[in-house]
Amino acid sequence: MTLMHKFLGATAAMALSAGAALAEPALIFDLGGKFDKSFNEAAFGGATRWAEETGQTFREIELQSEAQREQALRRFAEAGSNPIVMAGFAFGDALGQVASDYPDTSFVIIDMVVDAPNVRSVVFNEHEGSYLVGMMAAQASQSGTVGFIGGMDIPLIRKFACGYAQGVMAVNPDATVIANMTGTTPAAWNDPVKGSELTKAQINQGADVVYAAAGGTGVGVLQTAADEGILSIGVDSNQNHLHPGKVLTSMMKRVDNAVFEAFTDGPGLETGFQVMGLANGGVGYAMDENNASLVSDEMQASVDAASAQIAAGEVTVHDYMSDDSCPVLSF
């Protein structure tokens, strides 16, 4: 091959590479970072699985401030990324401003509904999965008091807490559920020190199982629970491995599946409202070698039976977000 042929071949390869890059999907992480071991990391896991299975690549960005949300969306849309997936309810306002400006770009938002013809809105029945881990908490508790530590105090996190409390009460109507939120700003998602402090406070009130739905803050909750000799429950990703034998289970919110499906469906994906719950594998609880010794066959059987009843519509778990109230827990 002559030098000119080599040059032309390289130029063609570069052109093809550039063309492919324009069609790359993109993923925007919420505040707290891609490696929060929870929500964002679940999203990253779905994107990574897609890349490994297809041999393709994707673009990504970790936000440093609220002001970057709209900027990131426009940057990826202008660059030709399609679809563009964003992890978190807080993208709602920015996407509402941006979507109509890029009608040929498909957008996917997780945990929020944005009504636009080129947007897929994915929401989860977190209250259903939380109900199951609440049942497990009540069965594992020796004191009859269990805790919940949320991140930012918003209706979505109250939805987790309310489902959890309903599951606890279904097993032990006399149980006590202590619920605390970390804060009222996005900083609440990434404050493991505050998570640790809240965990210690709940332990002082008798809690011997604590469920964290707090993003990166939950890392502090799980660490302190392990240090203090009580059980914890992880969230979003499978966090059982973080403290083997100390994490009772994790409430799996399959954000990874939502991202994987969006990337797989590609540009022009089906838009509209998508709900992921127990009936379609959107939520559940984690069992593996790290928590097998903590969950008896009887516990697992009772939780699986409840899961089947909820999926079949035979048992209804109240959704806090349906009326901003919880029948078994006060905030």
Protein Blocks (a to p, Z undefined) as FASTA:
>chain_A
ZZklmmmmmmmmmmmmmmmmmmpccddddehijklopmmmmmmmmmmmmmmmnopacddd
ddfbfklmmmmmmmmmmnopacdddedjklmmmmmmmmmmmmmbccddehiacddfkbcc
ddddfklmmmmmmmmmmmmpmnlpacdddfbdcfklmmmmmmmmmmmmmmmmmbccdddd
fbjcfklmmcfklmmmmmmmmmmnopabdcddehjmlmmmmmmmmmnopacddehiackl
mmghkambacddffklmmmmmmmnoghiaedjddddfknopaccdddfklmmmpcfklmm
mmmmmmmmmmnopaccddfklnopafkbcZZ
